[in-house]
Amino acid sequence: MRNKLKELRALNAFAKKQSVGMQRKLMLYWVSMILVIFAAVILLLSVAGAFSQNDEQLHEGVGALLKNTQEPSSIHI
């Protein structure tokens, strides 16, 4: 009877170790699926042109900043 109890305890410990590994694998799977879905949404929005308006505004802003920083330096020369 004691041998059976020891075997059951060993089996229980082994099962607990396996479940933690499986939980980690499952968590890694879900995190990777979320990242893939996020990347697909970003790709679709990029293809659809959702970011193009912001790109143009950024380009205009950087151009204006560059123009403003170049003008005062030409005055001092």
C-alpha positions as CSV (number, residue, x, y, z in Angstrom):
1,M,0.0,0.0,0.0
2,R,2.9,2.4,0.8
3,N,4.4,1.7,-2.6
4,K,1.2,2.6,-4.4
5,L,1.0,5.8,-2.4
6,K,4.6,6.7,-3.3
7,E,3.9,5.9,-6.9
8,L,0.8,8.1,-6.9
9,R,2.7,11.0,-5.3
10,A,5.4,10.6,-7.9
11,L,2.9,10.5,-10.7
12,N,1.1,13.6,-9.2
13,A,4.4,15.5,-9.1
14,F,5.1,14.5,-12.7
15,A,1.7,15.7,-13.8
16,K,2.1,19.0,-12.1
17,K,5.4,19.6,-13.8
18,Q,3.8,18.7,-17.2
19,S,0.9,21.1,-16.6
20,V,3.2,24.1,-15.9
21,G,5.0,23.4,-19.1
22,M,1.7,23.1,-21.0
23,Q,0.5,26.4,-19.5
24,R,3.6,28.1,-20.6
25,K,3.2,26.7,-24.1
26,L,-0.4,27.8,-24.2
27,M,0.5,31.3,-23.0
28,L,3.2,31.6,-25.6
29,Y,0.7,30.4,-28.2
30,W,-1.8,33.1,-27.2
31,V,0.8,35.8,-27.1
32,S,2.1,34.9,-30.6
33,M,-1.5,34.8,-31.9
34,I,-2.2,38.3,-30.5
35,L,1.0,39.6,-32.1
36,V,0.1,38.1,-35.4
37,I,-3.4,39.6,-35.4
38,F,-1.9,43.0,-34.4
39,A,0.6,42.8,-37.2
40,A,-2.2,41.9,-39.7
41,V,-4.3,44.8,-38.6
42,I,-1.4,47.2,-38.9
43,L,-0.6,45.8,-42.4
44,L,-4.3,46.2,-43.5
45,L,-4.5,49.7,-42.2
46,S,-1.2,50.6,-43.9
47,V,-2.4,49.1,-47.2
48,A,-5.8,50.9,-46.8
49,G,-4.0,54.2,-46.4
50,A,-5.0,54.9,-42.9
51,F,-1.5,56.2,-42.1
52,S,-0.9,58.2,-45.3
53,Q,-2.6,61.4,-44.0
54,N,-0.4,61.3,-40.9
55,D,2.6,60.7,-43.0
56,E,1.9,63.8,-45.1
57,Q,1.3,65.9,-42.1
58,L,4.6,64.7,-40.6
59,H,6.4,65.4,-43.8
60,E,5.0,68.9,-44.0
61,G,5.9,69.6,-40.4
62,V,9.4,68.4,-40.7
63,G,9.8,70.3,-43.9
64,A,8.6,73.5,-42.3
65,L,10.9,72.9,-39.3
66,L,13.9,72.3,-41.6
67,K,13.0,75.5,-43.6
68,N,12.8,77.6,-40.4
69,T,16.1,76.3,-39.1
70,Q,17.9,77.0,-42.4
71,E,16.6,80.6,-42.8
72,P,18.2,82.1,-39.6
73,S,21.6,80.5,-40.3
74,S,21.7,82.2,-43.8
75,I,20.9,85.6,-42.2
76,H,24.0,85.3,-39.8
77,I,26.4,84.4,-42.6
